[in-house]
Amino acid sequence: MISFRYHLVSIVAVFLALAVGILMGTTVIKQGIIDQLNQQANRALRSSGALRQQVSQLQSEVAALNRFMTQAQPQLIAGKLAGQEVVLVTMEGVDPSEVDGVRRALQQAGATVVAELVATSRMGVPDQKAESDLEAAIGATTSPSTPADLSAEAATVLAQRLAAGPDPSGPDVLRQLISGGFLALRPVANGDPTEIGSSVQADVVLSGGPAQPSVDPASFLVPLTAGLVAASQPVVAAEAQDPAYDFVSLIRADGTLDQHLVTVDDADAVQGQVAVVLGLSALLVSPGNGGDYGVRGSASSILPPVPAPTP
């Protein structure tokens, strides 16, 4: 007869063998997984090294291209705007490097930048005092229903003033807007508002910044641009490549405006500044026939086409 002790020893031996088997099997599986992960990690390291080399090469190529464009820019645009007067209009918060680059390109092309007009936060009508002051500055006969409507009305009035020049029979609305703090004047050629605005001057409207503006472009820059186009002014509407808000896209989406002016969506880059100059030059030769230039899908090309030589 088999004793209980024999049964107990047999059962313990079975469980012990099972535990050893599980332990050995797990060790083999874990080591296999570890080996596989090591192989994947090594492949990833080799791939990342190759990608770093590619990125470094592309950065070198971009830097070389930028140097080429910077050096070629004066030759591409020299004399294209000789004798032309230009007014820059922008807003607080627009990238200063974009404004500086466009101004410099215009001057290299032979244009005289008469002044820079900068819409301040007051143009956004932030309070009741700004509302009443703006109504008085533009001579509003009725109170608009919303601050955005008032900004749009002010933009339309400003467009008419820039197209026609000062009204000799009454107060100058441009002076009113400057003295009321709705526009800041950055004199470039001179600081006399009476020299700003006329039918022979062109206008470049600049937008694009890293943060939301204090004045909504849809309420000010768009109606300003529309008013200038309606007055048959040569107009370029431009912005930086990665703006935090829409402007150029709004103009391009408006069938009454698009193609009647020049739009540029990369004015913070050298090629965009060249496009501003060449586009404005073409617009002066053929008024009302504009184009869309830049790097986005809504642009027809990076630069305006080179005109055929005159026989």
ABEGO torsion letter per residue (X at the ends): XBBAAAAAAAAAAAAAAAAAAAAAAAAAAAAAAAAAAAAAAAAAAAAAAAAAAAAAAAAAAAAAAAAAAAAAAAAAABGAABGBBBBBBBBBGBBAAAAAAAAAAAAAAGBBBABBBBBBAAAAGABAAAAAAAAAAAGBABBBABAAAAAAAAAAAAAAAAAAEBBAABBBAAAAAAAAGABBBBBAABABAAABEBAABBBBBBBEBABBBABBAAAAAAAAAAAAAAAGBBBBBBBBABBABBAAAAAAABAAABGABBBBAAAABAAAAAAAAAAAAAAAABBGBBBBBEABAABABABBBBBBBBX
